[in-house]
Amino acid sequence: MLPETEHVKCLIIGSGPAGYTAAIYAARADLKPVLYTGVIAGGQLTQTTEVENYPGYPDGIQGPEMMENFRKQAERLGADIRYGYITSVDFSSLPHKVVVDESKVITADAVIISTGASAKWLGLESEQKYNGFGVSACAVCDGFFFKGQDVAIVGAGDTAAEEATYLAKLCSKVYMLVRRDEFRASRAMVNRVLNTPNIELIYDTETQEILGDGLNVTGVKVLNNKSQQERVLDITGFFVAIGHHPNTDIFRGWIHMDEVGYIKTTPGSTTTNIEGVFCCGDAQDHIYRQAVTAAGSGCMAAIDAERYLAAKEHMVTA
C-alpha cells in the first residue's frame, strides 16, 4: 500500500520561536505554510519557566505560555500547525520530499528547517528534577534570577568560561567545576576567568548530585576524581555548559554542516546549499542561541522562501 502523499507550497520543520515566526510571516505572504512541530511542540522554551529577556513582556512570561501565544498567532494568520515528526528527507530533486512519522510523504516547493538544538546534560536524575528551578543550560537566559547569590557552573570550554564570567557580574560567587586538571578553553578565555576574583576554579571535579528542598536548588555534591573526596557546595543555581547538539541528524548527507552538526547558511541569509531549503534558529546558530535571535532568523527564512518562490513563479510565467 502506497503511503499517503500531499503537496504543500511551504513546509516548516520544527516549532519554537524560529519555526512559529517563520509560519507567521509565511502565512502573511500567502504561502499557506504547513508546520510540523517535532517531538517537543514549542521547542526548548516549553521546558523553561520565567522568560524575562524577550521584548514586549514587561512582567515576563512563562516559556510554555509564550510558545502557546506564538502558535495561536501563527494559526490565526492561517498557518497549518500539525503535531508530527519528520523521519527522513529527500532533497535530490524538486519538489523536495519528506516523510512524516514514517507513514506520510509531503512534497514541498520550499522547506524551512527550524529544528533547533538541545542542551547536553550530565545525565543526573536530580539535574532534570530541578531543571527550571535552579538548574539551567543558559547563563544569559537565567543568570539574572540569581543576582547576588552563589552559583556553580560545570564545563571547561570557551562557552563555559564565557558564561562563568557573565555570571560573575551578577552573582556573589561562581564555582567553576572542571572535570580534568586543565581547561579546553582558549588562552584568552582562561585568562579572563583567572582574572575574575569571584570565580573559584575547582579542578578534577565531577558532579554527583544536585541538592534541593523539593522546590529549588540548595546545593551540589561534587567528587574530586583524584582524591575521591566528596564536598557539598552551598549554591542556589547550577549551570550546565558542556555544549549543545543541533537537532539536524536527519539532514546529514544533504545539507552542508559544520563538524558539530550546525547547518551552514549563506552569510546574511538563511539559504543553504540546497535550492529551496532554508534554515533558521538554533539549528544554524551556535553563537547566540536566544529566543529573540531565533525569531528574527525565522522572519528572515520566511522572507527568503517567499522571494525564492516568487522568482520561480515569475520564471514559469515569463
C-alpha positions in Angstrom: 0.0 0.0 0.0 1.5 3.3 -1.1 1.9 6.0 1.6 -0.4 9.0 1.6 1.1 11.9 -0.3 0.4 15.6 0.0 1.9 18.6 -1.7 2.4 22.0 0.0 3.9 25.2 -1.1 6.0 25.9 2.1 6.9 23.3 4.7 8.3 24.3 8.1 10.1 21.6 10.1 10.2 22.3 13.8 8.5 24.7 16.2 9.9 27.1 18.7 10.4 30.9 18.2 12.1 30.3 14.8 9.5 28.0 13.3 6.5 29.8 14.6 7.8 33.2 13.5 8.6 31.7 10.0 5.0 30.4 10.0 3.6 33.8 10.9 5.5 35.6 8.1 4.9 32.8 5.6 1.2 32.8 6.3 1.0 36.6 5.8 2.8 36.1 2.5 0.0 33.7 1.4 2.5 30.8 1.2 -0.1 28.6 3.1 2.6 27.1 5.3 2.4 23.7 6.9 4.4 23.3 10.1 5.3 20.1 11.8 6.1 20.7 15.5 8.5 17.8 16.1 8.7 15.8 19.3 8.6 18.9 21.6 6.0 21.3 20.3 7.3 24.8 21.1 10.9 23.7 21.5 13.3 24.4 24.4 11.3 27.3 25.8 8.5 24.9 26.8 10.9 23.4 29.3 11.8 26.7 30.9 9.9 28.8 33.5 10.2 32.6 33.5 11.3 34.4 30.3 12.2 38.0 31.1 14.5 38.9 28.2 12.0 38.7 25.3 10.8 42.2 24.2 7.2 43.0 24.7 6.7 41.3 28.1 7.4 43.9 30.8 6.4 41.5 33.6 8.0 38.4 32.0 6.1 35.3 30.8 6.3 31.6 31.3 8.1 29.8 28.5 5.2 27.4 27.7 2.7 30.2 27.7 4.9 32.3 25.4 5.2 29.4 22.9 1.4 28.8 23.0 0.9 32.5 22.1 3.3 32.1 19.2 1.4 29.1 18.0 -2.0 30.8 18.3 -0.8 33.8 16.4 0.5 31.6 13.5 -2.8 29.7 13.4 -4.9 32.8 13.4 -3.0 34.1 10.4 -3.6 30.8 8.5 -0.6 28.5 9.3 -1.5 24.8 9.4 0.2 23.6 12.6 0.5 19.8 12.9 1.9 17.5 15.5 4.3 15.1 13.9 7.9 14.2 13.4 9.9 14.2 10.2 11.7 10.9 10.0 13.5 11.3 6.6 14.1 13.7 3.8 14.9 13.5 0.1 16.4 16.8 -1.3 17.7 15.2 -4.6 15.1 16.9 -6.8 12.3 19.5 -6.8 9.8 19.5 -5.2 11.5 18.3 -2.0 10.2 15.2 -0.3 10.0 14.5 3.5 8.4 11.6 5.3 6.3 12.3 8.4 6.1 9.7 11.2 7.3 7.1 8.7 3.8 7.0 7.2 3.1 10.1 5.1 5.0 11.7 2.2 5.0 15.5 1.9 6.3 17.2 -1.2 7.2 20.9 -0.8 8.3 23.7 -3.1 10.2 25.3 -0.2 11.4 23.9 3.1 12.3 25.9 6.2 14.3 23.9 8.8 13.8 25.2 12.3 14.6 22.1 14.3 16.7 23.8 17.0 19.4 22.4 19.2 19.3 20.5 22.5 21.5 21.3 25.5 23.8 18.5 26.6 23.2 17.4 30.2 25.2 15.5 32.7 22.5 12.8 32.9 21.7 13.1 36.6 18.2 12.4 37.8 18.4 15.4 40.2 19.5 17.6 37.3 16.2 17.0 35.5 14.2 17.2 38.7 15.4 20.8 39.3 15.6 21.9 35.6 14.0 25.3 35.6 14.1 25.5 39.4 17.7 26.4 39.8 19.3 24.2 37.1 19.8 25.9 33.7 21.8 25.4 30.5 21.8 29.1 29.6 23.5 31.7 31.8 22.5 34.6 29.6 18.8 33.5 29.8 18.6 32.8 33.5 21.6 34.4 35.3 19.5 37.4 36.3 17.4 35.3 38.6 20.5 34.5 40.7 21.7 38.1 41.3 23.7 38.3 44.5 23.6 34.6 45.0 26.2 31.8 44.9 26.1 29.5 41.9 28.1 26.8 40.2 28.8 26.1 36.5 30.1 22.9 35.0 32.2 22.9 31.8 35.7 23.6 30.6 35.4 25.1 27.1 35.0 28.6 25.8 31.2 28.7 26.3 31.6 27.6 30.0 34.3 30.3 30.5 32.3 33.0 28.9 29.2 32.1 30.9 31.2 31.9 34.1 32.4 35.5 33.6 28.9 36.6 32.7 27.5 35.1 35.9 30.4 36.6 37.9 29.0 40.1 37.0 25.7 39.2 38.6 26.4 36.6 41.3 28.3 36.9 44.6 30.3 33.7 43.9 30.7 31.4 40.9 32.2 27.9 41.4 33.5 26.6 38.1 33.7 22.8 38.1 36.3 21.4 35.7 36.4 17.6 35.3 40.1 17.5 34.3 43.1 19.4 35.6 43.0 21.9 32.8 40.7 23.9 30.6 39.7 23.2 27.0 39.0 26.9 26.5 41.2 29.3 24.6 44.0 31.1 26.4 42.2 34.4 26.2 39.1 32.9 27.9 41.2 31.1 30.5 42.9 34.4 31.4 39.6 36.2 31.7 38.4 33.5 34.2 41.6 33.6 36.2 41.4 37.3 36.5 37.8 37.4 37.8 38.1 37.4 41.6 34.7 35.9 42.4 35.2 32.8 40.2 36.6 29.9 42.2 38.0 27.2 39.9 37.7 23.6 41.2 39.7 21.1 39.0 39.4 17.3 38.8 35.8 17.6 39.9 32.7 15.8 38.9 29.1 16.5 39.9 27.5 13.7 41.9 24.1 15.2 42.7 22.1 18.4 42.6 20.7 19.0 46.1 17.4 20.8 46.8 14.5 21.2 49.1 12.0 19.7 46.7 11.2 23.1 45.2 14.6 24.8 44.4 18.3 24.0 44.3 20.1 24.4 47.7 23.5 22.9 46.9 25.6 20.5 44.8 27.5 17.4 45.9 30.8 17.1 44.0 33.6 14.5 43.9 37.3 15.0 43.4 38.1 12.3 40.9 41.7 12.1 42.1 41.4 12.1 45.8 37.9 10.6 45.8 36.9 13.3 48.4 33.3 14.5 48.4 32.3 18.0 49.1 29.0 19.9 49.2 28.8 23.5 47.8 26.0 25.7 49.1 24.5 27.2 45.9 21.1 28.3 44.6 21.9 28.0 40.9 23.6 25.3 38.9 24.5 25.9 35.2 25.5 23.3 32.7 27.8 24.5 29.9 29.0 21.3 28.3 27.7 22.1 24.8 24.6 21.8 22.6 23.7 19.3 20.0 21.8 20.6 16.9 18.8 18.6 16.0 19.9 18.1 12.4 20.8 14.4 12.1 18.1 13.6 9.5 19.6 16.2 7.2 23.1 14.7 7.1 24.3 13.9 3.6 22.0 16.6 2.1 22.8 19.9 3.9 26.3 21.3 4.5 27.0 21.4 8.2 30.0 22.1 10.5 31.8 19.4 12.4 29.2 19.6 15.3 26.2 19.5 13.1 25.1 23.1 12.8 23.7 23.8 9.4 25.7 26.2 7.3 23.8 29.1 5.8 24.9 31.8 3.4 26.1 34.8 5.4 23.4 37.4 5.6 20.6 35.0 4.6 19.0 31.7 5.6 19.8 29.9 2.3 21.6 26.5 2.4 23.5 24.6 -0.3 20.2 23.0 -1.4 17.9 25.1 -3.7 14.6 25.9 -1.9 15.8 24.8 1.5 16.3 27.4 4.2 17.4 27.2 7.9 16.8 29.4 10.9 17.1 29.4 14.7 19.4 27.3 16.8 19.8 24.6 14.1 22.2 27.1 12.4 23.2 29.4 15.3 25.8 28.2 17.8 26.7 31.7 18.9 23.7 33.5 20.3 21.0 30.8 20.9 18.4 33.3 22.2 14.6 33.2 21.6 14.7 36.7 20.1 17.5 35.9 17.6 15.8 32.7 16.7 12.6 34.6 16.0 14.5 37.1 13.9 16.0 34.4 11.8 12.6 32.8 11.4 11.4 36.0 9.9 14.4 36.0 7.5 13.7 32.4 6.4 10.1 33.1 5.5 11.1 36.2 3.6 13.8 34.3 1.8 11.4 31.5 1.0 8.7 33.9 -0.3 11.2 35.7 -2.6 12.5 32.3 -3.9 9.0 31.1 -4.7 8.1 34.4 -6.3 11.1 34.2 -8.5 10.3 30.6 -9.5 6.7 31.6 -10.4 8.0 34.6 -12.5 10.3 32.3 -14.4 7.4 29.9 -15.2 5.0 32.6 -16.3 7.7 34.7 -18.2 
